[in-house]
Amino acid sequence: MRVTGYDPEFLPVDVPLPAPEDPRPLRDLGYQHFTVLLDPVRRLAAATAVNIDGDLLVDVGRGDDWHFDDRVPESEQCGNELYRSNELDRGHLVRRRDPVWGARELAERANVDSFAYTNAAPQAAGFNQSGELWLGLEDHVLAYAEQHRHRVSVFTGPVLAEGDPEYRGVLIPQEFWKVAVWSTASGIAAAGFLLDQRPALEPILTALPVPPPLEPFRTFQVPVSDVVDATGLDFGPLVEVDVLALRGVRPGQPPRRLRSVEDLELG
């Protein structure tokens, strides 16, 4: 079966994969309708990229077969030993349903591919499952594509910072980012987001019997240029078509706090 990977020509304007601004080596792994750029040192994705065709989405059974990608040494991937017997979820970076479109055979392949450990990152359970934050944002992007039969491309990843806390030999990301791109009458538009799980991590990583704070996860809409600064990735044309930048929001300004999807600025 032919695996397509992320298609930079999926939208009216070419949108290339994010590229690291430093020379660190990343493994470019193509899956059905998405690509993972794996950092073999951190053993986690530096970035993922998926094409979503809202007109061709298919419902398939979830399955739950997390597996290593046999194209990459297992020593460069984080397997179940990281997630066993704790409150860390194997959080999908490319959301399971996003690449599940097209011919049935391809949709089923995409569903299976989404369970590769290369597409997982450690997320505090409540963070990964929160309907109003991380999951709610993903649902909103997919619902937009499906309702309007639009094509959307989405880039997602953890912020791989040097100061991340170590747990079971892995540096655990404290923040995640997402950039959504969609077509408009004049070309394309983009929106950037940073999602913070730091308040929820300490009880998990230290095994302290401390209840989580009232607001353990924080979500912000930010200029795409702020995502560039946080990740060291080059997002090509997306900085110039960012909806916040077009509204005069400058890099480094206080981020726009989101408490529900109704707070999103997408047009």
N, C-alpha and C positions, 0 to 999 in steps of 0.2 A: 504494500500500500504506500502510495506517495505521500510523504509528509511535507506540508508546505511551509511551516514556520510563519513568523510574522511577515506581512507583506507591506513594505514601505509605500507602495503605490496604491494602497487600498482606498485612500481618500482622494479628492480632486487635486490636492497639493501633496507632493512627496513628503513623507514624514519619516526620516531615517531612525534607526535604533539609537537610543541614547549612547553616547560614547564617553568613556572616561577621559577627563582632562589630563590625568597623569598616566604614566606608561604601565600601570599595573596590568597583568595578564588576566583576561576573562575568557572563559570557555563559552562559545556561542553555540547553544543547543537548540535546534529547531524541533518543534512538536507540531501537532495538527492545529493550525491557525494561531499559534503563539510561539514565542521564543523566550528562552531563559539565558541571561548572561550571568554565568556562575563565577563567583570569586572563589578559586580553589583554596586560597589561604584561609579565608573566613568560613569556607564550607557552606556558604549561603549565596543566594542570588544577589548580585549588585543591582540588577534591574530585570524586569520582565516586560514583555510587550505582547498585546493580544489584539487581533482584529475581531470585531463583533458585527455581524450582519443581522440587524433587527428584523429583516424580512424573511430570514431563513432559519431562525432558531428552532431547535428540535428538543422535545422532552425525551430524555432517556433515564433509565434507572441510575441512581447515584453510584452504587458500588462503594467500596471503601478500601480498595486494594493499594495501600501505599507501598511503593517499591523504589529500589535504587535504579538509577539510570545506568545500564551496563556499558554505556559509552564512556563513562567517567569512573575512575577508581573510587571505591567506596570510602576511602580515606579522605576524599574531597567532598563528601556529602554528609549531612547530618541525618542519621537514621533514627529508629525508634528509641535508641538508648537515651537520646536527649529528652524525650517526651514521656518516658515511662514513670508512672507513680508520682506524678506531680500535677500542678495546675497549669501547665503549659500546653497549649493546643498546637497541633500541626496546622498552622494557618495557611490556607491557600493564598498565594500571591496573585496568580491568575485565577480568578474565581471560577469554580468548576463549570458553571453554566455558560460563561462568556464565550468560549471557543466552540460550544456544542451547537453547530449549525451546518447547513448544507446537506448533502446526501447522507442517508442514515449511517452508512458505513463510516464516513468521515466523522460524523457527529459522535458516534460511539468511540472511535479512536481518540478524539479530542477529550472525551470524558475520562478515558483510561489514562491518557497522558497527563491530565491535570493532577493525578495522584502520584507523580514522581516526586521523590524527596527533594529534588532540585527546585521544585515549585513550592516548597514549604518553608515557613519561617516561624520561630517560636513566638507565640503570642499568648499573653495572659488570657485565660479562658473567657472571662467576661468581656474582654476587649474584642476578641474574635467573634463573639456571639452577640454583641450589642446591636440591637436592631436600629438604634438611633444614631450610631456612630459608624464604625468601620463597615459592618454588614449593611447598615442602612444606606450608606453612601454607595456601596456596590449595587445594591438593589435599585437605587434611584437611576444610576447610569444605565443598567440593563433595561429597566422599565422604559426609560426614555427611548432607547434604541428600538425596543419591541413595539411600543405604542406608535411611534412615528415612522416605523420601518426604515430607520436610519442606519447608516454605517457609522461606527464609533471605533476609535482605537484608544486603548488604555495602557498606560505604563504604570507599573507598581513596583515597589521594593522597600527593603529596610534601609534606614540610614545606618551605614556601617562606620561607626565612629570609633576612634582609637580608645576612648575612655569607657566603652561599654563594659558592663560587669561580666565576669567569667563565671560560668556554671557548667559543670561536667565537661570541662575542657573546651567550651564554646563561648565566644563573646556574644552576649545576648543583646540584640538591637533594642534600644529604648524608644525609638521613633520609627514610623513608617511614612512613606510618601506615596502619592498617587497623582498622575496627570492624565486627564481625559481630553480627547481631541475629537471634534465632530465637524461636519461640513456645514457651511452657511451659504447664503446667496452670493457672497463675495469671495468665498474660499474656504477657510477653516477657522475655528476658534478653539481655545484651550483653557483649561482651568486646573490649578494646582492645589494640592492639599497636603498638610502635614498632620499626622496622627500620633499622639503621645501616650505611651503606655507606662511611663516611668512610675507614676504613683502606685500602680498595681503590681510592679515587679518585686519590690523589696520583700514582702511577706513570702513570696514564692521562692525566691533565690536564697533567702536566709532560713527558710522553714520556720519562721516565727509565727506563733499563734496570734497574729494581729489582724483584726478585721479590716477589710479594705475601706479606704476613705469614701465619703459620700459621692464624690465625683472622681472616680479612679482613672478615667480616660478623657482626654481632651482632643478635640478635633478643630483644625483651623483651615480656612481657605486662605491661601497665600499666593503672591505672584509666582509664576513659574521660575523666575530668576531666583527666588528664595530657595526653591527646590534645587536649583543648580548649585547654590552656595552650600546647601546642606549635604549634598551627595557627591559633588565633584564630577557630575555628569553633564555633558553637553546635550541640550535638547533642541539644537538646530533652530528651525523657524518658530518654535512654539513660544519663545520669550516674547516675540513681537506680536503674536495674536492672542495673548493671554487676556481674558475678559477683565481682570482687575487692572492690569496695566493700561488697557484701553480706556478705563474709567478714571485714570489718573492716580491710581495707587502706586506708590514708588517702592522699590525694593527696600527692605529693612524697616518699613513702617510696622506698627503694632498689627499682628495678624488678626484676621476676621474670625472670631470665635463662633463655632457652629454648635448649636444644641439640638437641632433637628434638620432634616433635609429642606424644610421650608426656609432656612437661613441661607441656602446656597445662592450664589450669584453666577448665573450661567448665560446671561444675555444682556 
